[in-house]
Amino acid sequence: MRRKPQTGSSSAPEPEAEQEPTQNPSVTTPWVVQRPQRSPFVWLTLLAAITYSCWGVYHYQFESLPAPLTPDQAGKRGFSEFSARKHVKVLTQLGPHPVASEAITLAQQYVLAEAEEIKKTAHWEVDVEVDSFVAKTGANQMKSGLFKGKTLVYSDLNHIVVRISPKYSPISVDNAVLVSSHIDTVFSTGGAGDCSSCVAVMLELARGVSQWAHGFKHAVIFLFNTGEEEGLNGAHSFITQHPWSSTIRLAIDLEAMGIGGKSGIFQAGPHPWAIENYAAVAKYPSGYIIGQDIFSSGAIKSATDFQVYKELAGLSGLDFAYSDNSAVYHTKNDKFELLQLGSLQHLGENMLAFLLRVAASSHLPKASTMEEEDKTGLSSAIYFDILGMYMIVYRQRFARMLHNSVIAQSLLIWTTSLLMGGYPAAVSLVLSCLSVILMWTFALSFSVIVAFIIPLISSSPVPYVANPWLVVGLFAAPALLGALTGQYLGYLVLHTYLANAYSKKKQLSPAIRADLVKLEAERWLYKAGSIQWLILLSLGTYYRIGSSYLALAWLVPPAFAYGFLEATLSPVRLPKPLKLATLLIGLAVPIVLSAGVFIRVAGTIIGTMVRFDRNPGGTPDWLGNVILAVFVSAVMCLTLVYLLSYIHLSGAKRLIVLSTCALFCLSLALVLSGTVPAFTKDTSRAVNVVHVVDTTRSIEDPRSYVSLFSSTPGKLTKEVELINEGFRCGRDQVFDFVTFTVKYGCWTEDDSDSGWSEADIPIMHVQSDTQGIERTTQVLIDTKGSLRWSLAINMDEIRDFAFTGTINCIILRFSLFLSCDCTTTFLS
């Protein structure tokens, strides 16, 4: 009997995805394709792990501080933070101590007394010289930076200079290493961070060095200067007037643009000798070239004494700065209570090890030698630390060779790949690059729109200053949503093209073709991420941007992981889903090298919002938000392009969209409700109150009023209501303070007639006015009792000028073109 064929489900044929007949019906070839499906839980776990890793890298790199040592633990030759903190406490208790104040005199006396004590307790084979140096009248003209185009006149600046050298090696004083910082503060703060912490570290360093210097080959000079806050005048007067300045071969400047944390190097060079020696001995190395790139670009409106040493004296060296809590910089909140334990120990131990090495070195290049070696710029250093434990330093010459090699190999690989893949591969590359462009477009658009909206609906245009984590919800969440939207649109376009290309492969079933299209699109999106980094690496190499090492880090490891685990040598082989190992291996090195730096730069941008508007009312309220939004969006697009390529085969897209929207709405609700305030007791808005005596209308009948303005974006409505002194606010009256202009502010004339006398108003007299080939005018300026004053000179009309005179009487000689008229006004 013949058995009847069974038709039940148990005898169903194998699925098409596993076997498909070829053109020859007598031969069958199995086509095995892994299903293009990835668990949403896996993708979300990856996102959480990467986020946690980024925060962990930031913590270890910038927040992990050494344990502070007591004097007994440090010993006579070590560095004790507790000893240094005593100096900080004494100096900050004096209150603000700007130049020419009584407090600065007390601060100088304290530093001088401590220096004399160091001299008494020094090793018997060490010579400690203490000099209380008073600088004469001078004029400071910087060629670049914040003070370019300005002539800063100073007089009677008092500095404390300490030189430590081996007693029985007199030639050691012919070559010295300079360690410098400033005692003076701005008028609004006691300056625990800027820069009493630096002065304290220097005093403790001097004490330690005085126990070691008998083995030195070179002297170490500690300069405690005044006048830095007035325009780098302290460093300028020392370099141009002090006899020891001619012996200096290397300059180290200690600064602060915040308070506490790790003091890192943000300027090094021009010659790399100093940074190479620092990296070799520093116990907790901290420094990153991206800070130097940002600072030298002028994006941060600030300057340090290091500019004087490099530009005027032709010296190379290092510039350190504290940058934690940068929102308190130059405000009343720069106070001792915010100085973290371990901050001074970190800088002190690094500096002590460095000084012991360079002062004992037999090779201390002269400034002229360094300048000669660095004419091409190829000797400048690229430097960055890894988790605050190791520092990598290499020269621009090596960086150029390495980068050009990587660029050439990348282009060769891409060219070979496109030749093998033919026309479909070229079109797929273009469309995958389109997805990157769309990702940037949408990410920037979403976050920038938020940046414009916040000032319109929030009580403060910068509601995140006191709580920087709000930036994650306000800007990072919209940027992530935009990046996902843009890449998904690009994915759909690429998917459509690939579906059309695969439709020509008739030997594959429609189900298999659909799966292969998804897998191929995923791979192209991943590879497109390397294109943007290749472009950045090429631009950075061409313009010799030091921080282009970040582009190298984000290009090579992901490309290597893809080539090692995913790439196929034949276009005939069918694509498979990207392995999770590819992502993990590819992103491990980039995250370690860059995550902490990106977070620190974002924190610095947030902190600078307190003093963002240097000319109050001169910039739109939304501008700071837009800058921050653009930076956050750029980081999201650059770093998440690899991870986002994995999401399109998972079911996580809807969950990510809902989560980012919820996070944004929650952050916005916290801001609008006032639950999370824009400013707190320790992070407040910078508001200035100035008593103005205006003589521009009439010297006989001056106008007196009180001006209220802020360098922090936003209206002063709340402040005026709190003061309740009859202030009127608006843009009706522009206040020209010579060095800056107030375009939005508040003013009142109530009770402004007291506290001043007409006899105190500086006066200008025209002594002579002669005309020849040139017109020469001599103007006498009687500064009366003024301790600080500013004078604006229009260099478009005045060819040259010269200052002569005494402390209270300045003669200004102008040389003018005959066709020009000179009108001089003075605002006290």
FENMOJO-V902185 format. One record per backbone hydrogen bond with DSSP energy under -1.0 kcal/mol. CO is the residue of the C=O (numbers start at 1). NH is the residue of the N-H. If there is no record, write none. Layout:
{{CO & NH} {CO & NH}}
This chain:
{{8 & 11} {9 & 12} {15 & 18} {24 & 27} {27 & 22} {29 & 20} {35 & 37} {39 & 43} {40 & 44} {41 & 45} {42 & 46} {43 & 47} {44 & 48} {45 & 49} {46 & 50} {47 & 51} {48 & 52} {49 & 53} {50 & 54} {51 & 55} {52 & 56} {53 & 57} {54 & 58} {55 & 59} {56 & 60} {57 & 61} {58 & 62} {59 & 63} {59 & 64} {69 & 82} {70 & 74} {71 & 75} {80 & 84} {81 & 85} {84 & 88} {85 & 89} {86 & 90} {87 & 91} {88 & 92} {89 & 93} {92 & 95} {97 & 185} {98 & 101} {101 & 105} {102 & 106} {103 & 107} {104 & 108} {105 & 109} {106 & 110} {107 & 111} {108 & 112} {109 & 113} {110 & 114} {111 & 115} {112 & 116} {113 & 117} {114 & 118} {115 & 119} {116 & 120} {117 & 121} {123 & 126} {125 & 167} {127 & 165} {129 & 163} {131 & 133} {131 & 161} {133 & 159} {135 & 156} {138 & 154} {140 & 152} {145 & 148} {147 & 150} {152 & 140} {154 & 138} {157 & 135} {159 & 133} {160 & 224} {161 & 131} {162 & 222} {163 & 129} {164 & 220} {165 & 127} {166 & 169} {169 & 172} {170 & 173} {171 & 174} {172 & 175} {172 & 219} {175 & 219} {176 & 249} {176 & 250} {177 & 221} {178 & 252} {179 & 223} {180 & 254} {181 & 225} {186 & 189} {191 & 196} {192 & 197} {195 & 199} {196 & 200} {197 & 201} {198 & 202} {199 & 203} {200 & 204} {201 & 205} {202 & 206} {203 & 207} {204 & 208} {205 & 209} {206 & 210} {208 & 211} {209 & 212} {209 & 213} {210 & 123} {212 & 215} {213 & 216} {219 & 177} {220 & 164} {221 & 179} {222 & 162} {223 & 181} {224 & 160} {225 & 183} {227 & 233} {228 & 231} {228 & 232} {232 & 236} {233 & 237} {234 & 238} {235 & 239} {236 & 240} {237 & 241} {238 & 242} {242 & 245} {244 & 247} {245 & 248} {247 & 176} {250 & 178} {251 & 318} {252 & 180} {253 & 320} {255 & 322} {260 & 324} {264 & 321} {265 & 288} {267 & 319} {269 & 317} {272 & 276} {273 & 277} {274 & 278} {275 & 279} {276 & 280} {278 & 282} {286 & 265} {287 & 385} {288 & 291} {289 & 293} {290 & 294} {291 & 295} {292 & 296} {293 & 297} {294 & 299} {295 & 298} {300 & 302} {304 & 307} {305 & 309} {306 & 310} {307 & 311} {308 & 312} {308 & 313} {309 & 315} {316 & 251} {317 & 269} {318 & 253} {319 & 266} {319 & 267} {320 & 255} {321 & 264} {322 & 257} {324 & 259} {325 & 328} {326 & 329} {328 & 331} {331 & 334} {333 & 335} {334 & 192} {335 & 338} {336 & 339} {340 & 343} {342 & 346} {343 & 347} {344 & 348} {345 & 349} {346 & 350} {347 & 351} {348 & 352} {349 & 353} {350 & 354} {351 & 355} {352 & 356} {353 & 357} {354 & 358} {355 & 359} {359 & 217} {359 & 218} {366 & 370} {367 & 371} {368 & 372} {369 & 373} {370 & 374} {378 & 397} {380 & 396} {382 & 394} {383 & 289} {384 & 392} {386 & 389} {386 & 390} {390 & 386} {392 & 384} {394 & 382} {395 & 399} {396 & 400} {397 & 401} {398 & 402} {399 & 403} {400 & 404} {401 & 405} {402 & 406} {403 & 407} {404 & 408} {405 & 409} {406 & 410} {407 & 411} {408 & 412} {409 & 413} {410 & 414} {411 & 415} {412 & 416} {413 & 417} {414 & 418} {415 & 419} {416 & 420} {417 & 421} {418 & 422} {422 & 426} {423 & 427} {424 & 428} {425 & 429} {426 & 430} {427 & 431} {428 & 432} {429 & 433} {430 & 434} {431 & 435} {432 & 436} {433 & 437} {434 & 438} {435 & 439} {436 & 440} {437 & 441} {438 & 442} {439 & 443} {440 & 444} {441 & 445} {442 & 446} {443 & 447} {444 & 448} {445 & 449} {446 & 450} {447 & 451} {448 & 452} {449 & 453} {450 & 454} {453 & 456} {453 & 457} {454 & 458} {462 & 465} {467 & 470} {468 & 471} {469 & 472} {470 & 474} {471 & 475} {471 & 476} {472 & 477} {475 & 479} {476 & 480} {477 & 481} {478 & 482} {479 & 483} {480 & 484} {481 & 485} {482 & 486} {483 & 487} {484 & 488} {485 & 489} {486 & 490} {487 & 491} {488 & 492} {489 & 493} {490 & 494} {491 & 495} {492 & 496} {493 & 497} {494 & 498} {495 & 499} {496 & 500} {497 & 501} {498 & 502} {499 & 503} {501 & 504} {502 & 505} {504 & 506} {505 & 508} {509 & 513} {510 & 514} {511 & 515} {512 & 516} {513 & 517} {514 & 518} {515 & 519} {516 & 520} {517 & 521} {518 & 522} {519 & 523} {520 & 524} {521 & 525} {522 & 526} {523 & 527} {524 & 528} {528 & 532} {529 & 533} {530 & 534} {531 & 535} {532 & 536} {533 & 537} {534 & 538} {535 & 539} {536 & 540} {537 & 541} {538 & 542} {539 & 543} {540 & 545} {545 & 548} {546 & 549} {547 & 550} {548 & 552} {549 & 553} {550 & 554} {552 & 556} {555 & 559} {556 & 560} {557 & 561} {558 & 562} {559 & 563} {560 & 564} {561 & 565} {562 & 566} {562 & 567} {580 & 584} {581 & 585} {582 & 586} {583 & 587} {584 & 588} {587 & 591} {588 & 592} {589 & 593} {590 & 594} {591 & 595} {594 & 598} {595 & 599} {596 & 600} {597 & 601} {598 & 602} {599 & 603} {600 & 604} {601 & 605} {602 & 606} {603 & 607} {604 & 608} {606 & 609} {607 & 610} {608 & 611} {609 & 612} {612 & 614} {615 & 618} {616 & 743} {616 & 744} {620 & 623} {622 & 626} {623 & 627} {624 & 628} {625 & 629} {626 & 630} {627 & 631} {628 & 632} {629 & 633} {630 & 634} {631 & 635} {632 & 636} {633 & 637} {634 & 638} {635 & 639} {636 & 640} {640 & 644} {643 & 646} {644 & 647} {647 & 650} {649 & 38} {652 & 656} {653 & 657} {654 & 658} {655 & 659} {656 & 660} {657 & 661} {658 & 662} {659 & 663} {660 & 664} {661 & 665} {662 & 666} {663 & 667} {664 & 668} {665 & 669} {666 & 670} {667 & 671} {668 & 672} {669 & 673} {670 & 676} {678 & 466} {683 & 680} {688 & 709} {690 & 707} {692 & 705} {694 & 703} {703 & 694} {705 & 692} {706 & 748} {707 & 690} {708 & 746} {709 & 688} {711 & 613} {716 & 720} {717 & 721} {718 & 722} {719 & 723} {720 & 724} {728 & 747} {730 & 745} {735 & 742} {737 & 739} {740 & 737} {742 & 735} {745 & 730} {746 & 708} {747 & 728} {748 & 706} {749 & 752} {757 & 760} {758 & 761} {763 & 782} {765 & 780} {768 & 778} {770 & 776} {774 & 772} {775 & 816} {776 & 770} {777 & 814} {778 & 767} {778 & 768} {779 & 812} {780 & 765} {781 & 810} {782 & 763} {783 & 786} {793 & 795} {794 & 797} {794 & 798} {797 & 817} {800 & 815} {802 & 813} {804 & 811} {808 & 783} {809 & 806} {810 & 781} {811 & 804} {812 & 779} {813 & 802} {814 & 777} {815 & 799} {815 & 800} {816 & 775} {817 & 820}}
